[in-house]
Every structure is written in C-alpha cells, then in structure tokens.
Amino acid sequence: MTWLEWVAAGLGVINVALVVRRSVWNYPFGLAMVALYFFVFFEARLYSDALLQIFFFVVQIYGWMNWVQARGTTGEVPVGLLTWPVRAAWMAGTALVSLAWGLTMAHFTDALYPITDAFVAGFSISAQILMARRKVENWAIWILVDIVAVGLYFSRHLYPTSALYLLFLLLSVAGLIEWRRALPGAQSGKGAPA
C-alpha cells in the first residue's frame, strides 16, 4: 500500500499548510487524507489510528462548517485562546482518556504499541477539536503529537508517514506562531493574551 500512503501524505501536507494560513480550503484535502489513512493504519495494525480517521472525517466536516460561519465579511478566520482552567481540564481529560483507551487496546487487541498509539490518537482528537473551534492551543498539542508520531510510524516502517509527521511538526510550529499573531490585540502591539 505504499502508493496509498504517499498520496495520503501529499494530501496531508496541503491540508496542514492551508490550516496554517487559516484557509477553509484545507478541509477538502483533509477529508481525502483521513479517508486514505484509515486503510494505511488498519493494514499496519495501528487500530487506534485507523479508528481515529473516522473521527477525523466527522470533525473535518464540523470544522469546515464552523470556519465558514466564523469568517464573516472579511474572509479571515478568527482565532482565540482557552482560559487556564479550561486548558488544564482539557489536558488532564485528554491524558486520562488516552491512557484508558491504550490499556483497553492492550488488553483486547493485538495492537502494536497500544499505549503510544492511543496517545497519538487521543491527543490528536483533542487537537483536532480545538482546531475546529479555532483555538490556538491546538498547535501546542499537535507539536507534542507530531514528536511522538514520528517515532511510532518510523518503527512500523511507515516512512512516508513518519516523514509527513516531521513536516507536520515544522508546520505546527509555524501554525502556532501565525495563529498567535492573528489573536485579537496581537497586531496592535499589545501582544497576544495569555
């Protein structure tokens, strides 16, 4: 399935590059990418990641509608930040659900690296929801996911996907910088709110 992985990876690059630019046109590429990656991950016996693609497909549709509604008359997609209590609750909840899922996969399936796979899946879900809601924190979570995913996919000989996540890591850093600049008040010299 190497050709399928390469096509999915190419679509992923286009998708994330457009997300960094806050373009609603990222979503058609994202939908196609996750549809293809379902099959790539299933064949690699990374079942959490395969199931994650179904979730991503649904959230891509939600995000597309949310971004289109949010951009208003200027065409710009506005972004915002979570409060500190919401950030802490979000991270704790994500960590607990990811661990529970990983332990379940370890017990009931023949999944390889079930805890790491569940970490990537769980934190990706968290980041994708925050991205659909246009929250800057999505990029920090994606950075963490990308670092772990590079090693996981490399260990399963998914070299194009591992390289893609290395590129995603660079794009996530760029996304964090760009979205912080797009925060209300960032352009006026007041700086982005914390």
Residue frames as a rotation matrix with the C-alpha (Angstrom) as fourth column:
MET 1
0.559 0.829 0.000 0.00
0.829 -0.559 0.000 0.00
0.000 0.000 -1.000 0.00
THR 2
-0.358 -0.811 -0.462 2.95
0.779 -0.532 0.331 2.32
-0.514 -0.241 0.823 -0.39
TRP 3
-0.741 0.084 0.666 1.34
0.475 -0.636 0.609 4.41
0.475 0.767 0.431 -3.16
LEU 4
0.343 0.939 0.019 -1.75
0.575 -0.225 0.786 4.98
0.743 -0.259 -0.617 -1.00
GLU 5
0.396 -0.295 -0.869 0.41
0.847 -0.248 0.470 6.16
-0.355 -0.923 0.152 1.89
TRP 6
-0.695 -0.716 0.063 2.28
0.670 -0.613 0.419 8.56
-0.261 0.333 0.906 -0.41
VAL 7
-0.388 0.644 0.659 -0.96
0.428 -0.507 0.748 10.04
0.816 0.573 -0.079 -1.76
ALA 8
0.625 0.638 -0.450 -2.35
0.668 -0.140 0.731 10.43
0.403 -0.757 -0.514 1.77
ALA 9
0.011 -0.727 -0.686 0.88
0.863 -0.339 0.374 12.08
-0.505 -0.596 0.624 2.91
GLY 10
-0.802 -0.303 0.515 0.79
0.565 -0.667 0.486 14.53
0.196 0.681 0.706 0.00
LEU 11
0.088 0.923 0.374 -2.79
0.417 -0.375 0.828 15.47
0.904 0.083 -0.418 0.79
GLY 12
0.554 0.074 -0.829 -1.76
0.832 -0.042 0.553 15.94
0.006 -0.996 -0.085 4.43
VAL 13
-0.544 -0.811 -0.217 0.95
0.782 -0.583 0.218 18.43
-0.303 -0.051 0.952 3.52
ILE 14
-0.649 0.377 0.660 -1.51
0.288 -0.682 0.673 20.51
0.704 0.627 0.334 1.51
ASN 15
0.384 0.876 -0.291 -4.10
0.575 0.020 0.818 20.25
0.722 -0.481 -0.496 4.29
VAL 16
0.363 -0.264 -0.894 -1.85
0.888 -0.193 0.418 21.45
-0.283 -0.945 0.164 7.11
ALA 17
-0.754 -0.638 0.155 -0.21
0.652 -0.701 0.289 24.18
-0.076 0.319 0.945 5.02
LEU 18
-0.382 0.704 0.599 -3.67
0.221 -0.560 0.799 25.60
0.898 0.437 0.058 4.35
VAL 19
0.562 0.536 -0.630 -4.63
0.724 0.050 0.688 25.30
0.400 -0.843 -0.360 8.04
VAL 20
-0.283 -0.755 -0.592 -1.56
0.901 -0.420 0.105 27.36
-0.328 -0.504 0.799 8.99
ARG 21
-0.944 -0.078 0.322 -2.84
0.237 -0.838 0.492 30.06
0.231 0.540 0.809 6.63
ARG 22
-0.611 0.784 -0.112 -6.35
0.023 -0.124 -0.992 29.75
-0.791 -0.609 0.058 8.19
SER 23
-0.672 0.360 -0.648 -7.84
-0.732 -0.192 0.653 28.83
0.110 0.913 0.393 4.80
VAL 24
0.125 0.812 0.570 -11.17
-0.708 0.476 -0.521 27.00
-0.695 -0.339 0.635 4.80
TRP 25
0.572 0.067 -0.818 -9.93
-0.761 0.416 -0.498 25.18
0.306 0.907 0.289 1.68
ASN 26
-0.585 -0.772 0.248 -7.86
-0.807 0.522 -0.276 22.93
0.083 -0.362 -0.929 3.94
TYR 27
-0.141 0.606 0.783 -10.94
-0.677 0.518 -0.523 20.81
-0.722 -0.604 0.337 4.61
PRO 28
0.803 0.423 -0.420 -11.43
-0.596 0.539 -0.595 19.05
-0.026 0.728 0.685 1.23
PHE 29
0.048 -0.877 -0.478 -7.79
-0.564 0.371 -0.737 17.95
0.824 0.305 -0.477 1.35
GLY 30
-0.620 -0.246 0.745 -8.18
-0.784 0.234 -0.575 16.88
-0.033 -0.941 -0.338 4.98
LEU 31
0.372 0.850 0.373 -11.25
-0.750 0.512 -0.418 14.78
-0.546 -0.124 0.828 4.22
ALA 32
0.755 -0.144 -0.639 -9.46
-0.459 0.579 -0.674 12.94
0.467 0.802 0.371 1.42
MET 33
-0.290 -0.955 0.058 -6.33
-0.668 0.159 -0.727 12.44
0.685 -0.249 -0.685 3.55
VAL 34
-0.459 0.101 0.882 -8.12
-0.815 0.347 -0.464 10.87
-0.353 -0.933 -0.077 6.52
ALA 35
0.691 0.722 -0.043 -10.17
-0.662 0.607 -0.440 8.60
-0.291 0.332 0.897 4.27
LEU 36
0.525 -0.570 -0.632 -6.97
-0.374 0.513 -0.773 7.17
0.765 0.642 0.057 2.78
TYR 37
-0.469 -0.789 0.397 -5.12
-0.697 0.054 -0.715 6.96
0.543 -0.611 -0.575 6.09
PHE 38
0.370 0.641 0.672 -7.85
-0.879 0.477 0.030 4.74
-0.301 -0.602 0.740 7.53
PHE 39
0.973 0.042 -0.228 -6.66
-0.147 0.874 -0.464 1.97
0.180 0.485 0.856 5.22
VAL 40
0.145 -0.989 -0.014 -2.95
-0.329 -0.035 -0.944 2.70
0.933 0.142 -0.330 5.72
PHE 41
-0.390 -0.310 0.867 -3.20
-0.894 -0.097 -0.437 2.45
0.219 -0.946 -0.239 9.51
PHE 42
0.619 0.665 0.417 -5.52
-0.728 0.685 -0.012 -0.55
-0.294 -0.297 0.909 9.50
GLU 43
0.812 -0.364 -0.456 -3.06
-0.071 0.715 -0.696 -2.51
0.579 0.597 0.555 7.39
ALA 44
-0.214 -0.956 0.203 -0.23
-0.309 -0.131 -0.942 -1.50
0.927 -0.264 -0.267 9.77
ARG 45
0.087 0.396 -0.914 -2.29
0.708 0.621 0.337 -2.83
0.701 -0.676 -0.227 12.73
LEU 46
-0.970 -0.207 -0.124 -2.40
0.238 -0.733 -0.638 0.62
0.041 -0.648 0.760 14.33
TYR 47
-0.350 0.936 0.038 -6.09
0.850 0.301 0.432 0.25
0.393 0.184 -0.901 15.10
SER 48
0.072 0.352 -0.933 -6.42
0.722 -0.664 -0.195 3.34
-0.688 -0.660 -0.302 17.29
ASP 49
-0.645 -0.381 -0.662 -5.04
-0.136 -0.796 0.591 5.44
-0.752 0.471 0.461 14.47
ALA 50
-0.899 0.383 0.212 -7.33
0.344 0.319 0.883 3.73
0.271 0.867 -0.418 11.95
LEU 51
-0.002 0.942 -0.336 -10.41
0.997 0.026 0.069 4.44
0.073 -0.335 -0.940 14.08
LEU 52
-0.239 -0.193 -0.952 -9.14
0.452 -0.889 0.067 7.95
-0.859 -0.414 0.300 14.62
GLN 53
-0.983 -0.176 0.043 -9.51
0.112 -0.404 0.908 8.62
-0.143 0.898 0.417 10.89
ILE 54
-0.291 0.950 0.109 -13.27
0.805 0.182 0.565 8.01
0.517 0.252 -0.818 11.12
PHE 55
0.283 0.323 -0.903 -13.47
0.833 -0.550 0.064 10.56
-0.476 -0.770 -0.424 13.92
PHE 56
-0.603 -0.609 -0.515 -11.30
0.256 -0.759 0.599 12.98
-0.756 0.229 0.614 11.93
PHE 57
-0.789 0.353 0.503 -13.63
0.534 -0.013 0.846 12.68
0.305 0.936 -0.178 8.95
VAL 58
0.255 0.947 -0.197 -16.60
0.914 -0.170 0.367 13.77
0.314 -0.274 -0.909 11.07
VAL 59
0.291 -0.197 -0.936 -14.67
0.610 -0.715 0.340 16.58
-0.737 -0.670 -0.088 12.79
GLN 60
-0.818 -0.552 0.161 -13.35
0.452 -0.444 0.774 17.79
-0.356 0.706 0.613 9.43
ILE 61
-0.314 0.795 0.519 -16.96
0.708 -0.168 0.686 18.34
0.632 0.583 -0.510 8.32
TYR 62
0.581 0.496 -0.645 -17.79
0.811 -0.414 0.413 20.11
-0.062 -0.763 -0.643 11.61
GLY 63
-0.160 -0.757 -0.633 -14.66
0.567 -0.596 0.569 22.27
-0.808 -0.269 0.525 11.34
TRP 64
-0.788 -0.103 0.607 -15.41
0.606 -0.310 0.733 23.21
0.112 0.945 0.306 7.76
MET 65
0.192 0.943 0.273 -18.89
0.738 -0.322 0.593 24.43
0.647 0.088 -0.757 8.70
ASN 66
0.571 -0.014 -0.821 -17.56
0.731 -0.446 0.516 26.25
-0.373 -0.895 -0.244 11.78
TRP 67
-0.478 -0.844 -0.244 -14.78
0.577 -0.511 0.637 28.01
-0.663 0.164 0.731 9.87
VAL 68
-0.594 0.327 0.735 -17.10
0.660 -0.323 0.678 29.07
0.459 0.888 -0.024 7.03
GLN 69
0.518 0.852 -0.073 -19.57
0.716 -0.385 0.583 30.57
0.469 -0.354 -0.809 9.52
ALA 70
0.458 -0.377 -0.805 -16.83
0.710 -0.389 0.587 32.28
-0.535 -0.840 0.090 11.54
ARG 71
-0.455 -0.836 0.308 -15.02
0.860 -0.323 0.394 34.04
-0.230 0.444 0.866 8.72
GLY 72
0.205 0.630 -0.749 -17.73
0.480 -0.732 -0.484 36.67
-0.853 -0.260 -0.453 8.24
THR 73
0.954 0.299 -0.036 -17.38
0.140 -0.546 -0.826 39.53
-0.267 0.783 -0.562 5.77
THR 74
0.437 -0.857 -0.272 -13.58
-0.772 -0.513 0.375 39.91
-0.461 0.046 -0.886 5.97
GLY 75
0.693 -0.177 -0.699 -12.86
-0.395 0.719 -0.572 36.36
0.604 0.673 0.428 4.84
GLU 76
-0.445 -0.875 0.191 -10.46
-0.604 0.136 -0.785 35.98
0.661 -0.465 -0.589 7.80
VAL 77
0.390 0.488 -0.781 -10.99
0.286 0.742 0.606 33.07
0.875 -0.460 0.150 10.17
PRO 78
0.276 -0.280 0.919 -10.70
-0.764 -0.644 0.033 34.46
0.583 -0.712 -0.392 13.73
VAL 79
-0.035 -0.369 -0.929 -8.83
0.356 0.864 -0.356 32.54
0.934 -0.343 0.101 16.43
GLY 80
0.513 0.225 0.828 -8.84
-0.637 -0.546 0.544 32.59
0.575 -0.807 -0.137 20.23
LEU 81
-0.640 -0.759 -0.124 -7.35
-0.378 0.451 -0.809 31.12
0.670 -0.471 -0.575 23.38
LEU 82
0.296 0.630 -0.718 -8.68
0.469 0.559 0.684 28.86
0.832 -0.539 -0.130 26.12
THR 83
0.590 -0.114 0.800 -8.62
-0.686 -0.593 0.422 30.07
0.426 -0.797 -0.427 29.72
TRP 84
-0.489 -0.868 0.089 -6.04
-0.767 0.379 -0.517 28.46
0.415 -0.321 -0.851 32.04
PRO 85
-0.330 0.385 0.862 -8.62
-0.630 0.590 -0.505 26.35
-0.703 -0.710 0.048 33.94
VAL 86
0.767 0.627 -0.138 -10.09
-0.499 0.446 -0.743 25.07
-0.404 0.639 0.655 30.67
ARG 87
0.252 -0.774 -0.581 -6.58
-0.776 0.196 -0.599 24.28
0.578 0.602 -0.551 29.36
ALA 88
-0.646 -0.539 0.540 -5.73
-0.763 0.480 -0.433 22.29
-0.026 -0.692 -0.721 32.49
ALA 89
0.057 0.761 0.646 -9.03
-0.494 0.584 -0.644 20.37
-0.868 -0.283 0.409 32.40
TRP 90
0.758 0.214 -0.616 -8.63
-0.652 0.196 -0.733 19.73
-0.036 0.957 0.288 28.67
MET 91
-0.105 -0.906 -0.411 -5.13
-0.791 0.327 -0.518 18.27
0.603 0.270 -0.750 29.07
ALA 92
-0.659 -0.114 0.744 -6.00
-0.658 0.566 -0.496 16.16
-0.365 -0.816 -0.448 32.14
GLY 93
0.363 0.886 0.290 -9.10
-0.511 0.449 -0.733 14.75
-0.779 0.118 0.616 30.47
THR 94
0.636 -0.191 -0.747 -7.20
-0.719 0.204 -0.665 14.01
0.280 0.960 -0.008 27.26
ALA 95
-0.452 -0.892 0.000 -4.42
-0.804 0.407 -0.433 12.21
0.386 -0.196 -0.901 29.16
LEU 96
-0.473 0.325 0.819 -6.85
-0.569 0.596 -0.566 10.07
-0.672 -0.734 -0.097 31.18
VAL 97
0.646 0.762 -0.054 -8.98
-0.500 0.369 -0.784 9.08
-0.577 0.533 0.619 28.20
SER 98
0.385 -0.587 -0.712 -5.87
-0.800 0.172 -0.575 8.28
0.459 0.791 -0.403 26.12
LEU 99
-0.663 -0.657 0.360 -4.43
-0.746 0.538 -0.392 6.08
0.064 -0.528 -0.847 28.86
ALA 100
-0.111 0.719 0.686 -7.73
-0.478 0.567 -0.671 4.24
-0.871 -0.403 0.281 29.36
TRP 101
0.779 0.393 -0.488 -8.03
-0.596 0.221 -0.772 3.65
-0.196 0.892 0.406 25.62
GLY 102
-0.004 -0.888 -0.461 -4.44
-0.858 0.240 -0.455 2.40
0.514 0.393 -0.762 25.39
LEU 103
-0.694 -0.209 0.688 -4.94
-0.626 0.648 -0.434 -0.05
-0.356 -0.732 -0.581 28.25
THR 104
0.346 0.888 0.302 -8.15
-0.448 0.439 -0.779 -1.29
-0.825 0.134 0.549 26.60
MET 105
0.684 -0.149 -0.714 -6.38
-0.697 0.154 -0.700 -1.80
0.215 0.977 0.001 23.28
ALA 106
-0.417 -0.908 0.028 -3.52
-0.855 0.381 -0.352 -3.62
0.309 -0.171 -0.936 25.05
HIS 107
-0.537 0.255 0.804 -5.95
-0.512 0.659 -0.551 -5.99
-0.670 -0.708 -0.224 26.73
PHE 108
0.272 0.873 0.404 -8.41
-0.105 0.445 -0.890 -6.72
-0.957 0.200 0.212 23.92
THR 109
0.955 0.073 -0.287 -6.46
-0.286 -0.020 -0.958 -6.46
-0.076 0.997 0.002 20.64
ASP 110
0.493 -0.838 0.231 -3.18
0.812 0.539 0.224 -7.45
-0.313 0.077 0.947 19.03
ALA 111
0.957 -0.084 0.276 -2.31
0.041 -0.906 -0.421 -3.78
0.286 0.415 -0.864 18.53
LEU 112
0.067 -0.987 -0.143 1.37
0.907 0.121 -0.404 -2.95
0.416 -0.103 0.903 18.43
TYR 113
-0.872 -0.488 0.017 2.43
0.419 -0.765 -0.489 -0.18
0.252 -0.420 0.872 20.83
PRO 114
-0.029 0.999 0.039 -1.13
0.852 0.004 0.523 0.26
0.522 0.048 -0.851 22.16
ILE 115
0.304 0.123 -0.945 -0.29
0.778 -0.605 0.171 2.97
-0.550 -0.787 -0.279 24.73
THR 116
-0.659 -0.612 -0.437 1.74
0.213 -0.709 0.672 5.06
-0.721 0.350 0.597 22.30
ASP 117
-0.789 0.447 0.422 -0.83
0.495 0.056 0.867 4.52
0.364 0.893 -0.265 19.56
ALA 118
0.225 0.924 -0.309 -3.60
0.943 -0.127 0.306 5.60
0.244 -0.360 -0.900 21.94
PHE 119
-0.091 -0.346 -0.934 -1.59
0.566 -0.789 0.237 8.66
-0.819 -0.508 0.267 23.00
VAL 120
-0.958 -0.285 -0.002 -1.28
0.143 -0.487 0.862 9.76
-0.247 0.826 0.507 19.38
ALA 121
-0.480 0.851 0.215 -4.96
0.638 0.170 0.751 9.05
0.602 0.498 -0.624 18.78
GLY 122
0.243 0.647 -0.722 -6.26
0.969 -0.202 0.146 10.69
-0.051 -0.735 -0.676 21.96
PHE 123
-0.194 -0.387 -0.901 -4.19
0.398 -0.871 0.288 13.82
-0.897 -0.303 0.323 21.75
SER 124
-0.964 -0.073 0.256 -4.92
0.266 -0.258 0.929 14.09
-0.002 0.963 0.268 18.02
ILE 125
-0.089 0.995 0.042 -8.64
0.885 0.060 0.462 14.06
0.457 0.078 -0.886 18.82
SER 126
0.279 0.134 -0.951 -8.10
0.773 -0.619 0.139 16.81
-0.570 -0.774 -0.277 21.36
ALA 127
-0.630 -0.620 -0.468 -6.05
0.200 -0.712 0.674 18.91
-0.750 0.331 0.572 18.93
GLN 128
-0.825 0.342 0.450 -8.50
0.491 0.040 0.870 18.39
0.280 0.939 -0.201 16.06
ILE 129
0.229 0.939 -0.257 -11.47
0.959 -0.173 0.222 19.54
0.164 -0.297 -0.941 18.16
LEU 130
0.169 -0.235 -0.957 -9.55
0.488 -0.824 0.289 22.63
-0.856 -0.516 -0.025 19.28
MET 131
-0.877 -0.479 0.039 -8.56
0.245 -0.375 0.894 23.32
-0.413 0.794 0.447 15.67
ALA 132
-0.427 0.802 0.417 -12.18
0.775 0.087 0.626 23.06
0.466 0.591 -0.659 14.54
ARG 133
0.574 0.634 -0.518 -13.06
0.817 -0.487 0.310 25.51
-0.056 -0.601 -0.797 17.33
ARG 134
0.503 -0.447 0.740 -10.22
0.315 -0.703 -0.638 27.80
0.805 0.554 -0.213 16.17
LYS 135
0.977 -0.199 0.075 -8.26
-0.130 -0.285 0.950 27.68
-0.168 -0.938 -0.304 19.44
VAL 136
0.448 -0.881 -0.151 -4.53
-0.787 -0.308 -0.534 28.45
0.424 0.358 -0.832 19.28
GLU 137
0.046 -0.450 0.892 -3.70
-0.845 0.458 0.275 25.69
-0.532 -0.766 -0.360 21.79
ASN 138
0.930 0.312 0.195 -4.39
-0.161 0.822 -0.547 23.09
-0.331 0.477 0.814 19.11
TRP 139
0.651 -0.722 -0.234 -0.90
-0.378 -0.040 -0.925 23.76
0.658 0.691 -0.299 17.74
ALA 140
-0.152 -0.707 0.691 0.89
-0.984 0.045 -0.170 23.01
0.089 -0.706 -0.703 21.02
ILE 141
0.324 0.345 0.881 -0.91
-0.475 0.865 -0.164 19.68
-0.818 -0.365 0.444 21.20
TRP 142
0.994 0.024 -0.109 -0.11
-0.109 0.424 -0.899 18.92
0.025 0.905 0.424 17.56
ILE 143
0.242 -0.970 0.015 3.57
-0.811 -0.211 -0.545 19.62
0.532 0.120 -0.838 18.26
LEU 144
-0.221 -0.265 0.939 3.53
-0.847 0.529 -0.050 17.02
-0.483 -0.806 -0.341 21.03
VAL 145
0.663 0.546 0.512 1.62
-0.195 0.786 -0.586 14.51
-0.723 0.289 0.628 18.88
ASP 146
0.872 -0.322 -0.368 3.96
-0.391 -0.008 -0.920 15.03
0.294 0.947 -0.133 15.94
ILE 147
-0.083 -0.952 0.295 7.07
-0.980 0.024 -0.197 14.36
0.180 -0.305 -0.935 18.04
VAL 148
-0.191 0.075 0.979 5.67
-0.529 0.832 -0.167 11.04
-0.827 -0.549 -0.120 19.29
ALA 149
0.761 0.628 0.160 4.14
-0.193 0.455 -0.869 10.06
-0.619 0.631 0.468 15.94
VAL 150
0.433 -0.675 -0.597 7.41
-0.870 -0.138 -0.474 10.43
0.238 0.725 -0.647 14.02
GLY 151
-0.589 -0.726 0.355 8.99
-0.802 0.580 -0.144 7.66
-0.101 -0.370 -0.924 16.10
LEU 152
-0.071 0.654 0.753 5.88
-0.324 0.699 -0.637 5.46
-0.943 -0.289 0.162 16.19
TYR 153
0.850 0.480 -0.218 5.34
-0.333 0.169 -0.928 5.46
-0.409 0.861 0.303 12.44
PHE 154
0.139 -0.885 -0.443 9.05
-0.943 0.019 -0.333 5.02
0.303 0.464 -0.832 11.72
SER 155
-0.567 -0.361 0.740 9.07
-0.670 0.725 -0.159 1.94
-0.479 -0.586 -0.653 13.97
ARG 156
0.218 0.729 0.649 6.22
0.019 0.661 -0.750 0.45
-0.976 0.175 0.130 11.85
HIS 157
-0.618 -0.597 0.512 8.15
0.533 0.161 0.831 1.15
-0.578 0.786 0.219 8.61
LEU 158
0.538 0.771 0.341 5.63
0.828 -0.406 -0.387 3.80
-0.160 0.490 -0.857 7.58
TYR 159
-0.391 -0.899 -0.196 8.45
0.835 -0.436 0.335 6.01
-0.387 -0.033 0.921 6.33
PRO 160
-0.551 0.221 0.805 6.38
0.452 -0.731 0.511 8.43
0.701 0.645 0.303 4.22
THR 161
0.570 0.821 0.007 4.01
0.390 -0.278 0.878 8.92
0.723 -0.498 -0.479 7.16
SER 162
0.382 -0.540 -0.750 6.90
0.865 -0.078 0.496 9.39
-0.326 -0.838 0.437 9.58
ALA 163
-0.707 -0.647 0.286 8.38
0.707 -0.637 0.307 11.99
-0.016 0.419 0.908 7.23
LEU 164
-0.113 0.772 0.626 4.96
0.411 -0.537 0.737 13.61
0.905 0.341 -0.256 6.92
TYR 165
0.776 0.431 -0.459 4.71
0.569 -0.166 0.806 13.97
0.271 -0.887 -0.374 10.70
LEU 166
-0.193 -0.884 -0.425 8.18
0.885 -0.344 0.313 15.50
-0.423 -0.316 0.850 10.79
LEU 167
-0.754 0.014 0.657 6.93
0.432 -0.743 0.512 18.05
0.495 0.670 0.553 8.27
PHE 168
0.360 0.933 0.029 3.73
0.469 -0.208 0.859 18.43
0.807 -0.295 -0.512 10.33
LEU 169
0.304 -0.331 -0.893 5.95
0.926 -0.119 0.359 19.24
-0.226 -0.936 0.270 13.31
LEU 170
-0.775 -0.632 -0.003 7.55
0.599 -0.737 0.313 22.13
-0.200 0.241 0.950 11.41
LEU 171
-0.504 0.674 0.541 4.17
0.238 -0.493 0.837 23.30
0.830 0.550 0.088 10.12
SER 172
0.442 0.676 -0.589 2.72
0.755 0.074 0.651 23.09
0.484 -0.733 -0.478 13.65
VAL 173
-0.242 -0.600 -0.762 5.43
0.838 -0.525 0.147 25.42
-0.488 -0.603 0.630 14.95
ALA 174
-0.948 -0.072 0.309 4.65
0.255 -0.752 0.608 27.80
0.188 0.656 0.731 12.07
GLY 175
-0.111 0.991 0.071 0.93
0.456 -0.013 0.890 27.46
0.883 0.131 -0.451 12.81
LEU 176
0.273 0.153 -0.950 1.43
0.961 -0.098 0.260 28.32
-0.053 -0.983 -0.174 16.47
ILE 177
-0.675 -0.598 -0.433 3.39
0.552 -0.798 0.242 31.44
-0.490 -0.075 0.868 15.53
GLU 178
-0.866 0.343 0.364 0.92
0.162 -0.496 0.853 32.54
0.473 0.798 0.374 12.83
TRP 179
0.085 0.974 -0.209 -2.20
0.608 0.116 0.786 31.94
0.789 -0.194 -0.582 14.90
ARG 180
0.019 -0.128 -0.992 -0.73
0.934 -0.351 0.063 33.80
-0.356 -0.928 0.113 17.90
ARG 181
-0.922 -0.371 -0.113 -0.10
0.293 -0.857 0.425 36.74
-0.254 0.359 0.898 15.56
ALA 182
-0.627 0.744 0.233 -3.75
0.162 -0.168 0.972 36.54
0.762 0.647 -0.015 14.45
LEU 183
-0.269 0.533 -0.802 -5.10
0.962 0.189 -0.198 36.83
0.046 -0.825 -0.564 18.00
PRO 184
0.649 0.538 0.538 -7.13
0.473 -0.839 0.269 39.96
0.596 0.080 -0.799 18.74
GLY 185
0.959 -0.284 -0.020 -4.77
-0.184 -0.672 0.717 42.64
-0.217 -0.684 -0.696 20.01
ALA 186
0.396 -0.866 0.306 -1.64
0.656 0.500 0.565 40.95
-0.642 -0.023 0.766 18.66
GLN 187
0.105 -0.328 0.939 -1.32
0.930 -0.301 -0.209 43.40
0.352 0.895 0.274 15.75
SER 188
0.793 0.309 0.525 -1.84
0.180 -0.942 0.283 46.49
0.582 -0.130 -0.803 17.88
GLY 189
-0.160 -0.949 0.272 1.40
-0.234 -0.231 -0.944 45.94
0.959 -0.214 -0.185 19.78
LYS 190
0.313 0.349 0.883 -0.39
-0.932 -0.069 0.357 44.87
0.185 -0.935 0.304 22.95
GLY 191
-0.799 -0.600 -0.029 0.74
-0.593 0.795 -0.127 41.30
0.100 -0.084 -0.991 22.36
ALA 192
-0.224 0.707 -0.671 -1.32
-0.161 0.652 0.741 38.18
0.961 0.274 -0.032 22.38
PRO 193
0.322 0.381 0.866 -3.28
-0.910 -0.126 0.394 37.50
0.260 -0.916 0.306 25.54
ALA 194
-0.750 -0.655 -0.097 -2.02
-0.580 0.721 -0.378 34.65
0.318 -0.227 -0.921 27.69
